[in-house]
Amino acid sequence: MIWTLKIECEWGRYLEEECVRIFEIDEESSLYELHLIILKSVEFDNDHLFEFFTGRHFRNRKPLFSEDAWDFDYEKAIDNYHQMTLNEIYPLPKGLKLFYHFDFGDDWIFKITKSRKKPKSPDKDVEYPQLIESIGPAPEQYPAY
């Protein structure tokens, strides 16, 4: 089935304007694929560590694969991101949201919200994921200050 996801940049060292991207995406897409989709949609280089986590807001985080931040194994997490699909994540427990954290220095934080719209069957003439709406410019990953 095809879902609609809203991906909103909530925080980043150089975030100046609203940045929202809305995609139609296959529910079988992996978290790693979602990572690549987000980076492409904001024109960022894939040159930093990243993580997915849940929380009520981005400052209240609960890692997906480890309860203890000191027990975080990045290589194992990447393997898990390749294997875990969106339909394994959703529905999230009540009150929790999914977040994507890219570049642990500049701290780009994206909130990922699954639409309440009814999932639809894939259109054979459409290549998914498909960007269906873009609000605001992409933030500059490395502005020249």
MIKOLRO-764058 format. One record per residue (C-alpha): x, y, z; residue number from 1. Coordinates in steps of 0.001 Angstrom, whole numbers, plus 500000, padded with zeros to 6 digits. Each point is the difference from the previous one (the first is absolute). Layout:
N
node u->X, v->Y, w->Z, i->NUM $
...
This chain:
145
node u->500000, v->500000, w->500000, i->1 $
node u->501027, v->503598, w->499449, i->2 $
node u->500110, v->502380, w->502948, i->3 $
node u->500329, v->503752, w->500169, i->4 $
node u->502790, v->501269, w->502265, i->5 $
node u->500605, v->503584, w->501060, i->6 $
node u->503666, v->500707, w->500735, i->7 $
node u->500615, v->503282, w->501774, i->8 $
node u->503370, v->501453, w->500967, i->9 $
node u->499450, v->501042, w->503605, i->10 $
node u->503508, v->501062, w->500936, i->11 $
node u->503460, v->500419, w->498540, i->12 $
node u->502949, v->502275, w->500625, i->13 $
node u->499339, v->501934, w->496773, i->14 $
node u->496222, v->499646, w->499700, i->15 $
node u->498531, v->503387, w->499039, i->16 $
node u->496690, v->499223, w->498280, i->17 $
node u->497255, v->497419, w->500171, i->18 $
node u->500931, v->496830, w->498115, i->19 $
node u->497353, v->497322, w->499473, i->20 $
node u->499970, v->497160, w->497477, i->21 $
node u->497008, v->497734, w->499417, i->22 $
node u->500554, v->496622, w->498371, i->23 $
node u->498011, v->497042, w->498852, i->24 $
node u->502041, v->496963, w->500953, i->25 $
node u->499613, v->496244, w->500066, i->26 $
node u->499345, v->498638, w->503496, i->27 $
node u->502700, v->497376, w->499348, i->28 $
node u->502713, v->502679, w->499659, i->29 $
node u->502802, v->499626, w->502526, i->30 $
node u->501132, v->502628, w->502450, i->31 $
node u->503291, v->500148, w->498106, i->32 $
node u->498087, v->500817, w->496812, i->33 $
node u->498124, v->502692, w->501928, i->34 $
node u->503363, v->501412, w->501132, i->35 $
node u->501096, v->500313, w->496347, i->36 $
node u->496644, v->501507, w->498954, i->37 $
node u->500218, v->502689, w->502687, i->38 $
node u->503560, v->500924, w->499056, i->39 $
node u->499133, v->500205, w->496312, i->40 $
node u->496915, v->502129, w->500689, i->41 $
node u->502076, v->502631, w->501826, i->42 $
node u->503067, v->499624, w->497752, i->43 $
node u->502334, v->498905, w->502833, i->44 $
node u->503129, v->497910, w->499495, i->45 $
node u->499929, v->496539, w->501560, i->46 $
node u->503128, v->500691, w->502023, i->47 $
node u->499012, v->499802, w->503672, i->48 $
node u->498665, v->497586, w->502583, i->49 $
node u->496244, v->499825, w->500521, i->50 $
node u->497368, v->498339, w->502136, i->51 $
node u->496263, v->499498, w->500227, i->52 $
node u->498281, v->500325, w->503349, i->53 $
node u->496552, v->500466, w->501472, i->54 $
node u->498769, v->502476, w->502564, i->55 $
node u->497255, v->502424, w->500921, i->56 $
node u->502237, v->502733, w->498549, i->57 $
node u->503577, v->499986, w->498731, i->58 $
node u->501540, v->500849, w->503382, i->59 $
node u->498314, v->496984, w->501602, i->60 $
node u->501609, v->497116, w->498153, i->61 $
node u->499656, v->496256, w->500198, i->62 $
node u->502441, v->498125, w->497725, i->63 $
node u->498419, v->497376, w->497768, i->64 $
node u->502593, v->497303, w->500655, i->65 $
node u->501514, v->500696, w->503415, i->66 $
node u->498663, v->501348, w->503268, i->67 $
node u->503471, v->501137, w->501061, i->68 $
node u->501666, v->502740, w->497940, i->69 $
node u->503407, v->498708, w->501173, i->70 $
node u->499175, v->496583, w->498564, i->71 $
node u->499433, v->501341, w->496466, i->72 $
node u->501688, v->497900, w->497290, i->73 $
node u->499937, v->502077, w->496792, i->74 $
node u->500844, v->497147, w->497607, i->75 $
node u->497278, v->497827, w->501506, i->76 $
node u->497546, v->502918, w->499783, i->77 $
node u->500776, v->500458, w->496275, i->78 $
node u->499330, v->496295, w->499424, i->79 $
node u->496727, v->500372, w->501885, i->80 $
node u->499077, v->503086, w->497932, i->81 $
node u->500532, v->497975, w->496807, i->82 $
node u->497697, v->497272, w->501283, i->83 $
node u->497269, v->501897, w->501865, i->84 $
node u->497097, v->501142, w->497834, i->85 $
node u->497554, v->502821, w->500562, i->86 $
node u->497143, v->497578, w->500608, i->87 $
node u->502030, v->498533, w->502888, i->88 $
node u->500304, v->503453, w->501581, i->89 $
node u->496399, v->501145, w->499582, i->90 $
node u->497715, v->500298, w->501792, i->91 $
node u->502111, v->501663, w->502659, i->92 $
node u->498929, v->499815, w->503638, i->93 $
node u->497537, v->502734, w->500945, i->94 $
node u->501624, v->503416, w->500350, i->95 $
node u->503316, v->499036, w->498395, i->96 $
node u->501392, v->501380, w->496741, i->97 $
node u->502771, v->498743, w->497723, i->98 $
node u->503066, v->502209, w->499576, i->99 $
node u->503090, v->499905, w->497797, i->100 $
node u->503219, v->501551, w->501330, i->101 $
node u->502748, v->500711, w->497464, i->102 $
node u->503497, v->501383, w->500688, i->103 $
node u->500569, v->499850, w->503739, i->104 $
node u->501960, v->503286, w->499851, i->105 $
node u->497531, v->502214, w->498126, i->106 $
node u->497059, v->497984, w->501364, i->107 $
node u->497513, v->499938, w->497157, i->108 $
node u->496750, v->498674, w->501476, i->109 $
node u->497085, v->498933, w->497780, i->110 $
node u->496573, v->498971, w->501286, i->111 $
node u->498363, v->497256, w->497926, i->112 $
node u->496219, v->499840, w->500131, i->113 $
node u->497881, v->497339, w->498346, i->114 $
node u->496828, v->501437, w->498509, i->115 $
node u->496656, v->498785, w->501236, i->116 $
node u->498903, v->499716, w->496382, i->117 $
node u->499016, v->496492, w->499047, i->118 $
node u->502953, v->498170, w->498381, i->119 $
node u->499578, v->499453, w->496290, i->120 $
node u->501039, v->497364, w->497520, i->121 $
node u->503089, v->500823, w->497976, i->122 $
node u->499470, v->501596, w->496602, i->123 $
node u->501948, v->497960, w->497444, i->124 $
node u->500903, v->503183, w->498116, i->125 $
node u->501586, v->501687, w->503042, i->126 $
node u->503478, v->499429, w->501381, i->127 $
node u->500009, v->500062, w->503798, i->128 $
node u->501016, v->501745, w->502132, i->129 $
node u->498407, v->503013, w->498410, i->130 $
node u->500358, v->503560, w->501243, i->131 $
node u->496493, v->501464, w->499862, i->132 $
node u->500501, v->503322, w->501781, i->133 $
node u->502943, v->502178, w->500963, i->134 $
node u->499571, v->502906, w->502402, i->135 $
node u->502888, v->502403, w->500465, i->136 $
node u->503552, v->499813, w->498743, i->137 $
node u->502470, v->497327, w->501009, i->138 $
node u->502219, v->501234, w->502818, i->139 $
node u->503656, v->500493, w->499165, i->140 $
node u->502032, v->497126, w->501380, i->141 $
node u->503269, v->501980, w->499946, i->142 $
node u->499285, v->503729, w->499669, i->143 $
node u->502891, v->502343, w->499345, i->144 $
node u->500029, v->502276, w->503049, i->145 $
